């Protein structure tokens, strides 16, 4: 065998070895690494859900703040709220709770 044929065989073997290592590295990074493609996708889904939850809670805080201000300003609203939610009553009243099944 001549020298050229031996170098071609060696070079093709080296290329294949590096190609195998490269493929293994890409496979490892995509599937098993700490920042793998799978973990990135799940992190983006979780971030999207957290943003939606954040907007929901911001709206709820705003609504509850308005309601709290109304309760602080108007004693009749405060009394109505206490009667409806906590079943509070005056001394000369009876409270009947009707539960629908």
HELIX and SHEET records of a PDB file:
HELIX    1   1 UNK A    3  UNK A   31  1                                  29    
HELIX    2   2 UNK A   37  UNK A   73  1                                  37    
HELIX    3   3 UNK A   75  UNK A   86  1                                  12    
END                                                                             
